[in-house]
Amino acid sequence: MEEKIMSLRKIGYSFGFILLILFFSGCLSEKAKPALNSTENIEIRIYEVFGMDCPGCQGGVEKLVNKIPGVLDSKANWKKKQIVVRIRKGEEVSDEAIFEAIRKANFTPGKRTK
């Protein structure tokens, strides 16, 4: 009887260990992304943004710009008063959509510098 219990414990520990490995391997794997390492697939735009006074301001405007369909990601810089937006080539993303997202984040859009 005691051997049976020990055998069941070993099986239980082994099963638990396997589940942990599967769980952490799934958590650590990256999401599949299209190959965007080369700038051939990306259009980079730079916009002025006025009213950002601290690093915390950057996240809010980035979050709203990133929601625009066709935008891959964006990086705001409160010191430079700008946001760099990466867009998939071939996607139709208007400057007005970017300006509207900046306004929605309670900042003032300037001009597109690039």
TORKE-697464 format. One record per atom (N, C-alpha, C): residue number from 1; residue in three letters; atom name; x, y, z. Coordinates in Angstrom, 3 decimals. Example, Ala and Ser with C-alpha at 12.3 -4.5 7.8 and 13.67 -1.06 7.14 Angstrom:
REM residues 2
<node 1 'ALA' 'N' <13.190 -5.690 7.800>>
<node 1 'ALA' 'CA' <12.300 -4.500 7.800>>
<node 1 'ALA' 'C' <13.200 -3.300 7.800>>
<node 2 'SER' 'N' <12.850 -2.250 7.080>>
<node 2 'SER' 'CA' <13.670 -1.060 7.140>>
<node 2 'SER' 'C' <12.900 0.030 7.870>>
***
This chain:
REM residues 114
<node 1 'MET' 'N' <0.829 -1.186 0.000>>
<node 1 'MET' 'CA' <0.000 0.000 0.000>>
<node 1 'MET' 'C' <0.877 1.255 0.000>>
<node 2 'GLU' 'N' <1.909 1.236 0.835>>
<node 2 'GLU' 'CA' <2.807 2.382 0.934>>
<node 2 'GLU' 'C' <3.558 2.604 -0.373>>
<node 3 'GLU' 'N' <3.926 1.516 -1.055>>
<node 3 'GLU' 'CA' <4.602 1.627 -2.350>>
<node 3 'GLU' 'C' <3.680 2.264 -3.384>>
<node 4 'LYS' 'N' <2.420 1.931 -3.336>>
<node 4 'LYS' 'CA' <1.443 2.477 -4.264>>
<node 4 'LYS' 'C' <1.307 3.990 -4.065>>
<node 5 'ILE' 'N' <1.280 4.417 -2.793>>
<node 5 'ILE' 'CA' <1.171 5.843 -2.481>>
<node 5 'ILE' 'C' <2.410 6.576 -2.972>>
<node 6 'MET' 'N' <3.581 6.023 -2.749>>
<node 6 'MET' 'CA' <4.836 6.638 -3.197>>
<node 6 'MET' 'C' <4.866 6.733 -4.718>>
<node 7 'SER' 'N' <4.390 5.704 -5.380>>
<node 7 'SER' 'CA' <4.353 5.694 -6.835>>
<node 7 'SER' 'C' <3.405 6.773 -7.362>>
<node 8 'LEU' 'N' <2.252 6.924 -6.737>>
<node 8 'LEU' 'CA' <1.295 7.954 -7.137>>
<node 8 'LEU' 'C' <1.860 9.355 -6.898>>
<node 9 'ARG' 'N' <2.596 9.533 -5.815>>
<node 9 'ARG' 'CA' <3.214 10.834 -5.533>>
<node 9 'ARG' 'C' <4.228 11.192 -6.615>>
<node 10 'LYS' 'N' <5.052 10.228 -7.002>>
<node 10 'LYS' 'CA' <6.047 10.471 -8.043>>
<node 10 'LYS' 'C' <5.375 10.873 -9.353>>
<node 11 'ILE' 'N' <4.304 10.170 -9.674>>
<node 11 'ILE' 'CA' <3.563 10.503 -10.895>>
<node 11 'ILE' 'C' <2.975 11.904 -10.779>>
<node 12 'GLY' 'N' <2.425 12.229 -9.623>>
<node 12 'GLY' 'CA' <1.842 13.550 -9.397>>
<node 12 'GLY' 'C' <2.885 14.651 -9.504>>
<node 13 'TYR' 'N' <4.057 14.445 -8.895>>
<node 13 'TYR' 'CA' <5.129 15.435 -8.973>>
<node 13 'TYR' 'C' <5.618 15.606 -10.411>>
<node 14 'SER' 'N' <5.761 14.492 -11.107>>
<node 14 'SER' 'CA' <6.204 14.556 -12.502>>
<node 14 'SER' 'C' <5.193 15.312 -13.355>>
<node 15 'PHE' 'N' <3.925 15.022 -13.164>>
<node 15 'PHE' 'CA' <2.875 15.692 -13.917>>
<node 15 'PHE' 'C' <2.862 17.192 -13.608>>
<node 16 'GLY' 'N' <2.996 17.529 -12.340>>
<node 16 'GLY' 'CA' <3.034 18.936 -11.940>>
<node 16 'GLY' 'C' <4.228 19.666 -12.534>>
<node 17 'PHE' 'N' <5.367 19.004 -12.540>>
<node 17 'PHE' 'CA' <6.578 19.597 -13.110>>
<node 17 'PHE' 'C' <6.405 19.858 -14.604>>
<node 18 'ILE' 'N' <5.828 18.912 -15.293>>
<node 18 'ILE' 'CA' <5.583 19.071 -16.733>>
<node 18 'ILE' 'C' <4.620 20.229 -16.987>>
<node 19 'LEU' 'N' <3.571 20.349 -16.183>>
<node 19 'LEU' 'CA' <2.629 21.460 -16.334>>
<node 19 'LEU' 'C' <3.318 22.806 -16.111>>
<node 20 'LEU' 'N' <4.184 22.878 -15.111>>
<node 20 'LEU' 'CA' <4.924 24.122 -14.862>>
<node 20 'LEU' 'C' <5.803 24.490 -16.047>>
<node 21 'ILE' 'N' <6.474 23.523 -16.607>>
<node 21 'ILE' 'CA' <7.329 23.787 -17.768>>
<node 21 'ILE' 'C' <6.484 24.301 -18.940>>
<node 22 'LEU' 'N' <5.358 23.654 -19.192>>
<node 22 'LEU' 'CA' <4.484 24.081 -20.280>>
<node 22 'LEU' 'C' <3.934 25.487 -20.031>>
<node 23 'PHE' 'N' <3.562 25.765 -18.795>>
<node 23 'PHE' 'CA' <3.022 27.082 -18.457>>
<node 23 'PHE' 'C' <4.056 28.174 -18.684>>
<node 24 'PHE' 'N' <5.250 27.999 -18.150>>
<node 24 'PHE' 'CA' <6.274 29.031 -18.276>>
<node 24 'PHE' 'C' <6.815 29.147 -19.695>>
<node 25 'SER' 'N' <6.843 28.067 -20.427>>
<node 25 'SER' 'CA' <7.295 28.183 -21.813>>
<node 25 'SER' 'C' <6.288 28.972 -22.628>>
<node 26 'GLY' 'N' <5.008 28.835 -22.330>>
<node 26 'GLY' 'CA' <3.981 29.616 -23.006>>
<node 26 'GLY' 'C' <4.027 31.075 -22.613>>
<node 27 'CYS' 'N' <4.332 31.365 -21.361>>
<node 27 'CYS' 'CA' <4.400 32.750 -20.893>>
<node 27 'CYS' 'C' <5.606 33.480 -21.451>>
<node 28 'LEU' 'N' <6.678 32.766 -21.658>>
<node 28 'LEU' 'CA' <7.907 33.414 -22.087>>
<node 28 'LEU' 'C' <8.035 33.518 -23.593>>
<node 29 'SER' 'N' <7.197 32.804 -24.322>>
<node 29 'SER' 'CA' <7.317 32.877 -25.780>>
<node 29 'SER' 'C' <6.770 34.210 -26.264>>
<node 30 'GLU' 'N' <7.391 34.745 -27.301>>
<node 30 'GLU' 'CA' <6.956 36.024 -27.847>>
<node 30 'GLU' 'C' <5.804 35.818 -28.795>>
<node 31 'LYS' 'N' <4.990 36.846 -28.917>>
<node 31 'LYS' 'CA' <3.908 36.793 -29.895>>
<node 31 'LYS' 'C' <4.514 36.814 -31.285>>
<node 32 'ALA' 'N' <3.864 36.117 -32.179>>
<node 32 'ALA' 'CA' <4.352 36.108 -33.562>>
<node 32 'ALA' 'C' <4.127 37.480 -34.173>>
<node 33 'LYS' 'N' <5.194 38.060 -34.681>>
<node 33 'LYS' 'CA' <5.118 39.366 -35.320>>
<node 33 'LYS' 'C' <5.674 39.241 -36.721>>
<node 34 'PRO' 'N' <5.156 40.030 -37.629>>
<node 34 'PRO' 'CA' <5.747 40.009 -38.962>>
<node 34 'PRO' 'C' <7.164 40.549 -38.906>>
<node 35 'ALA' 'N' <7.966 40.114 -39.831>>
<node 35 'ALA' 'CA' <9.360 40.558 -39.869>>
<node 35 'ALA' 'C' <9.404 42.041 -40.218>>
<node 36 'LEU' 'N' <9.771 42.853 -39.234>>
<node 36 'LEU' 'CA' <9.816 44.295 -39.433>>
<node 36 'LEU' 'C' <11.187 44.841 -39.076>>
<node 37 'ASN' 'N' <12.190 44.006 -39.173>>
<node 37 'ASN' 'CA' <13.528 44.442 -38.817>>
<node 37 'ASN' 'C' <14.086 45.442 -39.814>>
<node 38 'SER' 'N' <13.719 45.319 -41.058>>
<node 38 'SER' 'CA' <14.227 46.259 -42.045>>
<node 38 'SER' 'C' <13.245 47.415 -42.162>>
<node 39 'THR' 'N' <13.777 48.570 -42.483>>
<node 39 'THR' 'CA' <12.931 49.747 -42.602>>
<node 39 'THR' 'C' <12.180 49.773 -43.925>>
<node 40 'GLU' 'N' <12.392 48.782 -44.781>>
<node 40 'GLU' 'CA' <11.672 48.707 -46.053>>
<node 40 'GLU' 'C' <10.178 48.517 -45.834>>
<node 41 'ASN' 'N' <9.795 47.873 -44.747>>
<node 41 'ASN' 'CA' <8.392 47.575 -44.478>>
<node 41 'ASN' 'C' <7.734 48.618 -43.581>>
<node 42 'ILE' 'N' <8.477 49.658 -43.204>>
<node 42 'ILE' 'CA' <7.995 50.604 -42.211>>
<node 42 'ILE' 'C' <8.138 52.039 -42.713>>
<node 43 'GLU' 'N' <7.121 52.825 -42.465>>
<node 43 'GLU' 'CA' <7.195 54.271 -42.690>>
<node 43 'GLU' 'C' <7.330 54.923 -41.319>>
<node 44 'ILE' 'N' <8.305 55.791 -41.160>>
<node 44 'ILE' 'CA' <8.514 56.469 -39.885>>
<node 44 'ILE' 'C' <8.096 57.928 -40.033>>
<node 45 'ARG' 'N' <7.211 58.356 -39.146>>
<node 45 'ARG' 'CA' <6.752 59.738 -39.125>>
<node 45 'ARG' 'C' <7.059 60.358 -37.766>>
<node 46 'ILE' 'N' <7.343 61.643 -37.776>>
<node 46 'ILE' 'CA' <7.606 62.366 -36.535>>
<node 46 'ILE' 'C' <6.659 63.559 -36.471>>
<node 47 'TYR' 'N' <5.989 63.700 -35.321>>
<node 47 'TYR' 'CA' <5.039 64.785 -35.101>>
<node 47 'TYR' 'C' <5.429 65.573 -33.850>>
<node 48 'GLU' 'N' <5.194 66.862 -33.884>>
<node 48 'GLU' 'CA' <5.380 67.690 -32.691>>
<node 48 'GLU' 'C' <4.177 67.471 -31.766>>
<node 49 'VAL' 'N' <4.459 67.457 -30.460>>
<node 49 'VAL' 'CA' <3.403 67.334 -29.458>>
<node 49 'VAL' 'C' <3.710 68.340 -28.354>>
<node 50 'PHE' 'N' <2.785 69.242 -28.112>>
<node 50 'PHE' 'CA' <2.986 70.259 -27.082>>
<node 50 'PHE' 'C' <2.106 69.971 -25.878>>
<node 51 'GLY' 'N' <2.642 70.242 -24.695>>
<node 51 'GLY' 'CA' <1.893 70.047 -23.457>>
<node 51 'GLY' 'C' <2.368 68.875 -22.629>>
<node 52 'MET' 'N' <3.285 68.081 -23.145>>
<node 52 'MET' 'CA' <3.844 66.976 -22.348>>
<node 52 'MET' 'C' <4.897 67.566 -21.413>>
<node 53 'ASP' 'N' <4.679 67.402 -20.097>>
<node 53 'ASP' 'CA' <5.575 68.007 -19.117>>
<node 53 'ASP' 'C' <6.397 67.003 -18.319>>
<node 54 'CYS' 'N' <6.116 65.726 -18.482>>
<node 54 'CYS' 'CA' <6.820 64.721 -17.674>>
<node 54 'CYS' 'C' <6.816 63.378 -18.414>>
<node 55 'PRO' 'N' <7.633 62.445 -17.956>>
<node 55 'PRO' 'CA' <7.673 61.126 -18.605>>
<node 55 'PRO' 'C' <6.324 60.400 -18.568>>
<node 56 'GLY' 'N' <5.517 60.664 -17.556>>
<node 56 'GLY' 'CA' <4.213 60.015 -17.457>>
<node 56 'GLY' 'C' <3.277 60.402 -18.591>>
<node 57 'CYS' 'N' <3.479 61.584 -19.129>>
<node 57 'CYS' 'CA' <2.633 62.058 -20.235>>
<node 57 'CYS' 'C' <2.839 61.218 -21.492>>
<node 58 'GLN' 'N' <4.032 60.722 -21.668>>
<node 58 'GLN' 'CA' <4.385 59.977 -22.887>>
<node 58 'GLN' 'C' <3.500 58.761 -23.085>>
<node 59 'GLY' 'N' <3.280 58.013 -22.018>>
<node 59 'GLY' 'CA' <2.529 56.762 -22.116>>
<node 59 'GLY' 'C' <1.108 56.955 -22.598>>
<node 60 'GLY' 'N' <0.454 58.013 -22.145>>
<node 60 'GLY' 'CA' <-0.931 58.249 -22.532>>
<node 60 'GLY' 'C' <-1.088 58.507 -24.016>>
<node 61 'VAL' 'N' <-0.231 59.342 -24.560>>
<node 61 'VAL' 'CA' <-0.327 59.658 -25.980>>
<node 61 'VAL' 'C' <0.100 58.455 -26.823>>
<node 62 'GLU' 'N' <1.116 57.720 -26.387>>
<node 62 'GLU' 'CA' <1.540 56.517 -27.111>>
<node 62 'GLU' 'C' <0.399 55.499 -27.184>>
<node 63 'LYS' 'N' <-0.280 55.301 -26.068>>
<node 63 'LYS' 'CA' <-1.363 54.324 -26.005>>
<node 63 'LYS' 'C' <-2.467 54.648 -27.020>>
<node 64 'LEU' 'N' <-2.837 55.920 -27.119>>
<node 64 'LEU' 'CA' <-3.898 56.303 -28.047>>
<node 64 'LEU' 'C' <-3.444 56.239 -29.500>>
<node 65 'VAL' 'N' <-2.211 56.638 -29.775>>
<node 65 'VAL' 'CA' <-1.700 56.567 -31.150>>
<node 65 'VAL' 'C' <-1.567 55.110 -31.585>>
<node 66 'ASN' 'N' <-1.139 54.247 -30.669>>
<node 66 'ASN' 'CA' <-0.965 52.827 -30.999>>
<node 66 'ASN' 'C' <-2.283 52.134 -31.342>>
<node 67 'LYS' 'N' <-3.419 52.695 -30.938>>
<node 67 'LYS' 'CA' <-4.728 52.104 -31.236>>
<node 67 'LYS' 'C' <-5.171 52.363 -32.670>>
<node 68 'ILE' 'N' <-4.511 53.271 -33.362>>
<node 68 'ILE' 'CA' <-4.904 53.604 -34.725>>
<node 68 'ILE' 'C' <-4.547 52.432 -35.636>>
<node 69 'PRO' 'N' <-5.512 51.935 -36.417>>
<node 69 'PRO' 'CA' <-5.215 50.820 -37.333>>
<node 69 'PRO' 'C' <-4.099 51.199 -38.313>>
<node 70 'GLY' 'N' <-3.133 50.304 -38.444>>
<node 70 'GLY' 'CA' <-1.992 50.536 -39.331>>
<node 70 'GLY' 'C' <-0.751 51.004 -38.598>>
<node 71 'VAL' 'N' <-0.922 51.516 -37.365>>
<node 71 'VAL' 'CA' <0.223 51.963 -36.571>>
<node 71 'VAL' 'C' <0.832 50.754 -35.881>>
<node 72 'LEU' 'N' <2.128 50.548 -36.090>>
<node 72 'LEU' 'CA' <2.827 49.444 -35.433>>
<node 72 'LEU' 'C' <3.113 49.789 -33.988>>
<node 73 'ASP' 'N' <3.737 50.942 -33.787>>
<node 73 'ASP' 'CA' <4.011 51.432 -32.447>>
<node 73 'ASP' 'C' <4.427 52.893 -32.525>>
<node 74 'SER' 'N' <4.573 53.491 -31.361>>
<node 74 'SER' 'CA' <4.989 54.883 -31.308>>
<node 74 'SER' 'C' <5.844 55.085 -30.065>>
<node 75 'LYS' 'N' <6.658 56.119 -30.113>>
<node 75 'LYS' 'CA' <7.519 56.449 -28.972>>
<node 75 'LYS' 'C' <7.514 57.956 -28.803>>
<node 76 'ALA' 'N' <6.923 58.410 -27.721>>
<node 76 'ALA' 'CA' <6.870 59.840 -27.433>>
<node 76 'ALA' 'C' <8.080 60.237 -26.595>>
<node 77 'ASN' 'N' <8.474 61.495 -26.728>>
<node 77 'ASN' 'CA' <9.582 62.038 -25.943>>
<node 77 'ASN' 'C' <9.169 63.417 -25.456>>
<node 78 'TRP' 'N' <8.930 63.526 -24.160>>
<node 78 'TRP' 'CA' <8.431 64.783 -23.608>>
<node 78 'TRP' 'C' <9.478 65.887 -23.653>>
<node 79 'LYS' 'N' <10.756 65.525 -23.576>>
<node 79 'LYS' 'CA' <11.816 66.541 -23.637>>
<node 79 'LYS' 'C' <11.930 67.144 -25.033>>
<node 80 'LYS' 'N' <11.819 66.291 -26.060>>
<node 80 'LYS' 'CA' <11.908 66.763 -27.442>>
<node 80 'LYS' 'C' <10.571 67.282 -27.958>>
<node 81 'LYS' 'N' <9.503 67.065 -27.178>>
<node 81 'LYS' 'CA' <8.155 67.494 -27.567>>
<node 81 'LYS' 'C' <7.744 66.879 -28.903>>
<node 82 'GLN' 'N' <7.938 65.552 -29.005>>
<node 82 'GLN' 'CA' <7.593 64.883 -30.260>>
<node 82 'GLN' 'C' <7.189 63.443 -30.011>>
<node 83 'ILE' 'N' <6.588 62.874 -31.051>>
<node 83 'ILE' 'CA' <6.264 61.452 -31.046>>
<node 83 'ILE' 'C' <6.696 60.872 -32.388>>
<node 84 'VAL' 'N' <7.380 59.742 -32.315>>
<node 84 'VAL' 'CA' <7.819 59.017 -33.511>>
<node 84 'VAL' 'C' <6.845 57.858 -33.698>>
<node 85 'VAL' 'N' <6.239 57.799 -34.882>>
<node 85 'VAL' 'CA' <5.217 56.793 -35.161>>
<node 85 'VAL' 'C' <5.713 55.890 -36.276>>
<node 86 'ARG' 'N' <5.665 54.570 -36.022>>
<node 86 'ARG' 'CA' <6.035 53.590 -37.058>>
<node 86 'ARG' 'C' <4.762 53.000 -37.635>>
<node 87 'ILE' 'N' <4.655 53.065 -38.970>>
<node 87 'ILE' 'CA' <3.457 52.632 -39.679>>
<node 87 'ILE' 'C' <3.858 51.602 -40.726>>
<node 88 'ARG' 'N' <3.023 50.570 -40.883>>
<node 88 'ARG' 'CA' <3.258 49.584 -41.940>>
<node 88 'ARG' 'C' <3.138 50.282 -43.282>>
<node 89 'LYS' 'N' <4.120 50.045 -44.147>>
<node 89 'LYS' 'CA' <4.045 50.621 -45.495>>
<node 89 'LYS' 'C' <2.811 50.082 -46.192>>
<node 90 'GLY' 'N' <2.151 50.956 -46.918>>
<node 90 'GLY' 'CA' <0.950 50.568 -47.632>>
<node 90 'GLY' 'C' <-0.328 50.809 -46.848>>
<node 91 'GLU' 'N' <-0.210 51.060 -45.546>>
<node 91 'GLU' 'CA' <-1.388 51.342 -44.721>>
<node 91 'GLU' 'C' <-1.768 52.806 -44.886>>
<node 92 'GLU' 'N' <-3.049 53.074 -44.903>>
<node 92 'GLU' 'CA' <-3.545 54.435 -45.020>>
<node 92 'GLU' 'C' <-3.792 54.988 -43.617>>
<node 93 'VAL' 'N' <-2.823 55.702 -43.079>>
<node 93 'VAL' 'CA' <-2.958 56.360 -41.781>>
<node 93 'VAL' 'C' <-2.810 57.854 -42.027>>
<node 94 'SER' 'N' <-3.881 58.580 -41.798>>
<node 94 'SER' 'CA' <-3.846 60.014 -42.075>>
<node 94 'SER' 'C' <-3.178 60.772 -40.928>>
<node 95 'ASP' 'N' <-2.599 61.905 -41.284>>
<node 95 'ASP' 'CA' <-2.032 62.779 -40.256>>
<node 95 'ASP' 'C' <-3.124 63.229 -39.297>>
<node 96 'GLU' 'N' <-4.318 63.450 -39.822>>
<node 96 'GLU' 'CA' <-5.426 63.908 -38.976>>
<node 96 'GLU' 'C' <-5.776 62.866 -37.914>>
<node 97 'ALA' 'N' <-5.664 61.580 -38.238>>
<node 97 'ALA' 'CA' <-5.925 60.525 -37.248>>
<node 97 'ALA' 'C' <-4.904 60.602 -36.114>>
<node 98 'ILE' 'N' <-3.651 60.872 -36.466>>
<node 98 'ILE' 'CA' <-2.597 61.029 -35.448>>
<node 98 'ILE' 'C' <-2.879 62.277 -34.611>>
<node 99 'PHE' 'N' <-3.207 63.389 -35.276>>
<node 99 'PHE' 'CA' <-3.505 64.634 -34.556>>
<node 99 'PHE' 'C' <-4.683 64.451 -33.610>>
<node 100 'GLU' 'N' <-5.697 63.728 -34.052>>
<node 100 'GLU' 'CA' <-6.874 63.494 -33.214>>
<node 100 'GLU' 'C' <-6.513 62.673 -31.972>>
<node 101 'ALA' 'N' <-5.660 61.668 -32.129>>
<node 101 'ALA' 'CA' <-5.222 60.862 -30.977>>
<node 101 'ALA' 'C' <-4.425 61.727 -30.000>>
<node 102 'ILE' 'N' <-3.606 62.626 -30.514>>
<node 102 'ILE' 'CA' <-2.835 63.538 -29.659>>
<node 102 'ILE' 'C' <-3.792 64.451 -28.888>>
<node 103 'ARG' 'N' <-4.798 64.979 -29.571>>
<node 103 'ARG' 'CA' <-5.799 65.835 -28.910>>
<node 103 'ARG' 'C' <-6.568 65.050 -27.848>>
<node 104 'LYS' 'N' <-6.919 63.802 -28.180>>
<node 104 'LYS' 'CA' <-7.669 62.960 -27.246>>
<node 104 'LYS' 'C' <-6.868 62.699 -25.965>>
<node 105 'ALA' 'N' <-5.539 62.715 -26.083>>
<node 105 'ALA' 'CA' <-4.667 62.540 -24.913>>
<node 105 'ALA' 'C' <-4.470 63.864 -24.173>>
<node 106 'ASN' 'N' <-5.200 64.894 -24.594>>
<node 106 'ASN' 'CA' <-5.157 66.229 -23.983>>
<node 106 'ASN' 'C' <-3.853 66.970 -24.221>>
<node 107 'PHE' 'N' <-3.269 66.778 -25.399>>
<node 107 'PHE' 'CA' <-2.088 67.525 -25.799>>
<node 107 'PHE' 'C' <-2.388 68.259 -27.101>>
<node 108 'THR' 'N' <-1.517 69.159 -27.450>>
<node 108 'THR' 'CA' <-1.699 69.954 -28.651>>
<node 108 'THR' 'C' <-0.763 69.445 -29.745>>
<node 109 'PRO' 'N' <-1.340 69.005 -30.868>>
<node 109 'PRO' 'CA' <-0.466 68.561 -31.961>>
<node 109 'PRO' 'C' <0.159 69.758 -32.667>>
<node 110 'GLY' 'N' <1.410 69.581 -33.037>>
<node 110 'GLY' 'CA' <2.098 70.582 -33.856>>
<node 110 'GLY' 'C' <2.076 70.108 -35.288>>
<node 111 'LYS' 'N' <3.167 70.337 -35.966>>
<node 111 'LYS' 'CA' <3.221 69.898 -37.358>>
<node 111 'LYS' 'C' <3.938 68.553 -37.469>>
<node 112 'ARG' 'N' <3.786 67.926 -38.613>>
<node 112 'ARG' 'CA' <4.525 66.703 -38.927>>
<node 112 'ARG' 'C' <5.878 67.152 -39.427>>
<node 113 'THR' 'N' <6.941 66.726 -38.768>>
<node 113 'THR' 'CA' <8.295 67.153 -39.158>>
<node 113 'THR' 'C' <8.973 66.181 -40.077>>
<node 114 'LYS' 'N' <8.484 64.967 -40.175>>
<node 114 'LYS' 'CA' <9.046 63.959 -41.087>>
<node 114 'LYS' 'C' <7.955 63.052 -41.572>>
***
